[in-house]
């Protein structure tokens, strides 16, 4: 690996260095604010490096091929920058969530620093995934995200001050995601094995060089690509592979839910754009028809079932299913003039709005949780720490909290609901 290739993967190197530094920092000094600061500094530096590498590409080659495993170009750098900025927002949400539930001043057995280590590991996997040009790095990035998400989904158990029901729901969501993610990984690996058997290559460019004969004669290759897309559909929560999404979203800590809904899905979309464009899979009418059916089903199921929800996080889960269906519609026309631009534009809008929605939910829930811990909640048996996750709780929120987000921390008493 030469100097140019090392420079091309500078964002990955900086995130990796940040993980090592944070591990050493936590080993010698426990501190929630310090861990948050190290995480944000790492993500900011990695984001700045994306601009630096992109500037080099503008003056030289349009892309940098790194050892046949990674391909750095403007599109992948944009996806990496978008995901890194998203992770900064998630880390701030995580600080708000953890500062009361994992407070070593109250209970010395509860520490929140591991959350930020897992967040950086997930980001290392996500950025690897958008740079992947080989199935080895694709699998490495995808599994690195999943392995970091398993403990993050159950992280409420680490918070000794978290309500017991919240801990149980968090653990349940982690187990459900683990089991279904393992199933999707097995299908994906089987699909990759079939693709390799048909083409004799694991690199996207190597497979693309055999696409003429593969697309016309190889049923083995078509089966492999189909299994791979099914595995990806699990990660994107496309119908009918969405069954895990509402339960996991509801039980997981709010920052982790936001991470899955934004970074997890954004990284997979970045991979799909490269995979389809490199292999020119837009010419396969069977695959396009499959994606079209999944997109239509996701839009219908996501929007219709969202109308029936009373839990705000389940509602947002079905909303994300519907939005991914809309995004796949743009993805299907990806070979046209503005196809890729349409996917990126919609993804940016989706991530910004999804982060905003989960930030509001998390801010309100954390405010109520703080009042519960401080004994400031009104003496009413119908009011408890679960109420912020009920849709009825948001009725009249504009009148109760019309000002800045800081004002939302004052008093969130549900208004009476007429039935």
C-alpha positions in Angstrom: 0.0 0.0 0.0 1.5 3.3 -1.1 1.2 6.8 0.3 -1.6 7.7 -2.1 -3.7 4.7 -1.0 -3.1 5.5 2.7 -4.2 9.1 2.1 -7.3 7.9 0.3 -8.5 6.0 3.4 -7.6 8.8 5.8 -11.2 9.0 7.2 -11.0 5.3 8.1 -7.6 5.7 9.7 -8.7 8.7 11.8 -11.8 6.8 13.1 -9.6 3.8 13.9 -7.1 6.0 15.7 -10.0 7.6 17.6 -11.2 4.2 18.8 -7.7 3.3 20.1 -7.3 6.7 21.8 -10.8 6.4 23.5 -10.0 2.9 24.7 -6.8 4.1 26.3 -8.5 7.2 27.7 -11.2 5.1 29.3 -8.6 2.7 30.7 -6.8 5.5 32.6 -9.6 8.0 33.2 -13.3 7.5 33.5 -15.3 10.6 32.3 -18.5 10.9 30.4 -17.8 14.4 29.1 -14.3 13.4 28.2 -15.5 10.4 26.2 -18.0 12.6 24.4 -15.4 15.2 23.6 -13.0 12.6 22.2 -15.7 11.0 20.1 -16.8 14.4 18.6 -13.2 15.4 17.9 -12.6 12.1 16.1 -15.7 12.4 14.0 -15.0 16.1 13.1 -11.4 15.3 12.1 -12.6 12.4 10.0 -15.2 14.7 8.3 -12.6 17.3 7.6 -10.4 14.6 6.0 -13.2 13.8 3.6 -12.9 17.3 2.2 -9.2 17.0 2.1 -9.2 13.8 0.1 -12.0 15.1 -2.2 -9.9 18.1 -3.0 -7.0 15.8 -4.0 -9.4 13.8 -6.3 -10.6 17.0 -8.0 -7.0 17.9 -9.0 -5.9 14.4 -9.9 -7.5 11.0 -10.6 -11.3 10.7 -10.2 -10.9 7.8 -7.7 -8.3 6.0 -5.7 -8.3 2.2 -5.7 -6.9 0.8 -2.4 -5.5 -2.7 -2.7 -8.5 -3.9 -4.7 -10.7 -3.8 -1.5 -11.7 -0.2 -1.3 -12.5 2.5 -3.8 -12.5 6.1 -2.8 -14.3 8.5 -5.0 -16.5 11.7 -4.6 -19.7 9.7 -4.1 -18.3 7.5 -1.3 -16.6 10.5 0.4 -20.0 12.3 0.4 -21.7 9.3 2.0 -18.9 9.0 4.5 -19.2 12.8 5.4 -22.9 12.5 5.7 -22.7 9.5 8.1 -20.0 11.1 10.2 -22.1 14.3 10.6 -25.0 12.1 11.6 -22.9 10.3 14.2 -22.0 13.6 15.8 -25.7 14.3 16.3 -26.2 10.8 17.7 -23.4 11.1 20.1 -24.9 14.3 21.5 -28.3 12.6 21.8 -26.5 9.7 23.6 -25.0 12.1 26.1 -28.5 13.5 27.0 -29.8 9.9 27.3 -26.9 8.5 29.4 -26.1 11.3 31.7 -29.0 10.4 34.1 -29.2 6.6 33.5 -25.5 6.0 33.9 -24.4 8.3 36.6 -21.3 7.0 38.5 -21.9 9.7 41.2 -25.1 8.0 42.1 -24.1 4.4 41.4 -20.4 3.6 40.9 -21.2 0.4 38.9 -22.7 2.3 35.9 -20.4 3.9 33.3 -21.5 5.3 29.9 -18.1 5.5 28.1 -18.6 2.2 26.3 -21.4 3.7 24.3 -19.1 6.0 22.5 -16.6 3.3 21.8 -19.3 1.2 20.2 -20.5 4.3 18.3 -17.1 4.8 16.7 -16.9 1.1 15.9 -20.2 1.3 14.1 -19.0 4.3 12.2 -15.8 2.5 11.2 -18.0 -0.2 9.8 -20.3 2.2 8.0 -17.5 4.2 6.4 -15.8 0.9 5.3 -19.1 -0.2 3.8 -19.5 2.9 1.6 -15.9 2.6 0.4 -16.2 -1.2 -0.3 -15.4 -2.5 -3.8 -14.9 -6.1 -2.7 -17.2 -8.6 -0.9 -14.6 -9.0 1.8 -14.7 -5.4 2.8 -18.5 -5.3 2.3 -18.9 -8.2 4.8 -16.4 -6.7 7.2 -18.1 -3.3 7.2 -21.6 -4.8 7.5 -20.7 -7.1 10.4 -18.7 -4.4 12.2 -21.9 -2.3 12.3 -24.0 -5.2 13.5 -21.5 -6.3 16.2 -21.5 -2.7 17.6 -25.2 -2.4 17.4 -26.0 -5.6 19.5 -24.7 -4.1 22.8 -25.9 -0.6 21.9 -29.4 -1.9 21.5 -29.2 -3.5 25.0 -27.3 -0.6 26.5 -30.2 0.4 28.8 -29.3 -2.7 30.9 -25.9 -0.9 31.7 -27.8 2.0 33.1 -28.4 1.1 36.7 -30.8 4.1 37.0 -32.9 3.1 34.0 -36.4 1.9 34.8 -36.6 -1.9 35.0 -39.1 -2.2 32.2 -36.9 0.0 30.0 -34.0 -2.4 30.6 -36.1 -5.5 29.8 -37.4 -3.9 26.5 -33.9 -2.9 25.6 -32.5 -6.4 26.1 -35.5 -7.8 24.2 -34.7 -5.6 21.2 -31.1 -6.6 21.2 -31.9 -10.3 21.2 -34.4 -9.9 18.4 -32.0 -7.9 16.3 -29.2 -10.4 17.0 -31.3 -13.4 15.8 -32.7 -11.8 12.7 -29.4 -10.1 11.8 -27.7 -13.5 12.0 -30.3 -15.0 9.6 -29.8 -12.1 7.1 -26.0 -12.5 7.4 -26.3 -16.2 6.6 -28.4 -15.5 3.5 -26.0 -12.8 2.4 -23.0 -15.1 2.8 -24.7 -17.8 0.9 -25.5 -15.4 -1.9 -21.9 -14.2 -2.0 -20.7 -17.8 -2.2 -23.1 -18.4 -5.2 -21.9 -15.2 -6.9 -18.2 -16.3 -6.5 -19.0 -19.8 -7.8 -20.6 -18.3 -10.9 -18.1 -15.5 -11.6 -14.8 -16.7 -10.0 -14.3 -13.3 -8.4 -15.2 -11.4 -5.2 -14.3 -7.9 -6.4 -17.0 -5.9 -8.0 -14.8 -5.0 -11.0 -13.9 -8.6 -11.5 -17.5 -9.7 -11.5 -18.5 -6.8 -13.8 -16.0 -8.1 -16.4 -18.0 -11.3 -16.6 -21.4 -9.7 -16.5 -22.3 -10.3 -20.2 -22.2 -14.1 -20.0 -23.4 -14.2 -16.4 -26.6 -12.2 -16.9 -27.6 -14.3 -19.9 -26.7 -17.9 -18.8 -26.0 -18.2 -15.1 -29.0 -19.0 -12.9 -26.5 -19.5 -10.1 -25.4 -15.8 -10.3 -29.0 -14.6 -10.3 -29.8 -16.7 -7.3 -26.8 -15.3 -5.5 -27.7 -11.7 -6.2 -31.2 -12.3 -5.1 -30.1 -13.8 -1.7 -27.7 -10.9 -1.3 -30.5 -8.4 -1.9 -32.7 -10.2 0.6 -30.0 -9.8 3.2 -29.7 -6.1 2.4 -33.5 -5.8 2.5 -33.4 -7.0 6.2 -31.0 -4.1 7.0 -33.2 -1.6 5.1 -36.4 -2.9 6.7 -38.0 -3.4 3.3 -41.4 -5.3 3.3 -41.7 -8.2 3.8 -38.4 -8.2 5.7 -39.4 -5.5 8.1 -40.9 -7.5 10.9 -38.1 -6.8 13.4 -38.2 -3.0 13.0 -41.1 -1.8 15.2 -40.1 -4.0 18.2 -36.5 -3.1 18.0 -37.2 0.7 17.5 -39.6 0.6 20.5 -37.3 -1.2 23.0 -33.9 0.2 22.0 -32.4 3.4 23.6 -33.5 6.4 21.5 -30.0 7.4 20.3 -29.4 3.8 19.2 -32.7 3.8 17.3 -31.7 7.0 15.6 -28.3 5.4 14.6 -30.0 2.4 13.1 -32.6 4.5 11.2 -29.9 6.9 9.7 -26.4 5.5 9.7 -27.3 1.9 9.4 -29.6 2.4 6.4 -27.5 5.2 4.8 -24.4 3.0 4.6 -26.3 0.2 3.0 -27.8 2.6 0.4 -24.3 3.8 -0.4 -23.2 0.2 -0.9 -26.1 -0.6 -3.2 -25.5 2.4 -5.4 -21.9 1.3 -6.0 -22.8 -2.4 -6.4 -25.6 -1.8 -8.9 -23.6 0.8 -10.9 -20.4 -1.2 -11.1 -22.2 -4.4 -12.2 -24.8 -2.5 -14.2 -27.6 -4.5 -12.5 -30.1 -1.9 -13.6 -30.3 -3.9 -16.8 -31.7 -6.9 -15.0 -35.5 -6.6 -15.3 -36.1 -9.3 -12.7 -34.1 -7.4 -10.0 -35.8 -4.2 -10.9 -39.2 -5.8 -10.7 -38.4 -7.3 -7.3 -37.2 -3.9 -6.0 -40.4 -2.3 -7.4 -42.7 -4.7 -5.6 -40.7 -4.3 -2.3 -40.9 -0.5 -2.7 -44.6 -0.4 -3.3 -45.3 -2.8 -0.4 -43.0 -0.8 1.9 -44.8 2.5 1.1 -48.3 0.9 1.6 -47.5 -1.1 4.7 -45.3 1.6 6.3 -47.9 4.3 5.9 -51.0 2.3 6.7 -49.7 0.6 9.8 -48.2 3.9 11.1 -51.8 5.2 11.4 -52.6 2.4 13.9 -49.7 3.1 16.3 -50.0 4.6 19.7 -46.3 4.5 20.6 -44.3 7.3 19.0 -41.2 5.1 18.3 -43.2 2.4 16.6 -44.8 5.1 14.5 -41.4 6.4 13.5 -40.4 2.8 12.7 -43.2 2.4 10.2 -42.5 5.9 8.9 -38.9 4.8 8.2 -40.2 1.7 6.3 -42.4 3.9 4.1 -39.6 6.4 3.5 -37.2 3.6 2.4 -39.8 2.5 0.0 -39.9 6.0 -1.5 -36.1 6.0 -1.6 -36.0 2.7 -3.5 -38.3 4.2 -6.1 -35.6 6.8 -6.8 -32.9 4.1 -6.6 -34.6 2.1 -9.4 -34.1 4.9 -11.8 -30.5 5.3 -10.7 -29.0 4.8 -14.1 -30.8 7.8 -15.5 -29.3 11.3 -15.6 -30.5 12.4 -12.2 -31.1 8.9 -10.6 -28.1 8.9 -8.3 -28.6 12.6 -7.4 -32.3 11.8 -6.5 -31.3 9.0 -4.2 -28.7 11.2 -2.4 -31.0 14.1 -2.1 -33.8 12.0 -0.6 -31.4 10.3 1.7 -30.0 13.6 3.0 -33.6 14.8 3.6 -34.6 11.6 5.3 -31.6 11.6 7.6 -32.1 15.2 8.7 -35.8 14.8 9.4 -35.3 11.4 11.1 -32.6 12.8 13.4 -34.8 15.8 14.2 -37.8 13.5 15.1 -35.7 11.2 17.3 -34.0 14.2 18.9 -37.3 15.7 20.0 -38.5 12.3 21.3 -35.3 11.8 23.2 -35.2 15.3 24.6 -38.7 15.1 25.9 -38.3 11.5 27.4 -35.0 12.5 29.0 -36.6 15.6 30.6 -39.4 13.4 32.1 -37.0 10.8 33.3 -35.0 13.5 35.1 -38.1 14.7 36.8 -39.0 11.1 37.8 -35.5 10.5 39.3 -35.7 13.9 41.2 -39.1 13.1 42.5 -40.6 16.2 40.8 -43.3 14.4 38.8 -46.9 15.1 39.9 -48.6 12.6 42.1 -50.8 11.0 39.5 -50.7 7.2 39.0 -51.4 7.6 35.3 -48.1 9.6 34.8 -44.9 7.6 34.5 -41.7 7.5 32.5 -43.3 5.6 29.6 -45.7 8.4 28.8 -43.2 10.4 26.6 -43.3 7.5 24.2 -47.1 7.6 23.8 -48.5 9.7 20.9 -51.1 11.2 23.2 -48.3 12.8 25.2 -47.5 15.1 22.3 -51.0 16.7 22.1 -50.7 20.3 23.0 -46.9 20.2 23.0 -46.8 23.5 21.0 -48.7 25.3 23.7 -46.9 23.7 26.6 -43.4 24.3 25.1 -43.5 27.0 22.3 -40.0 28.2 22.8 -36.5 26.8 22.3 -35.5 23.2 23.0 -34.2 24.4 26.4 -37.7 25.3 27.3 -38.8 21.7 26.6 -37.0 20.7 29.7 -39.4 22.5 32.0 -42.7 20.7 32.4 -44.3 18.1 30.1 -47.5 17.1 31.8 -49.9 15.4 29.4 -53.1 17.2 28.8 -56.4 15.3 29.4 -57.4 13.2 26.4 -61.0 12.9 25.4 -62.2 9.6 23.9 
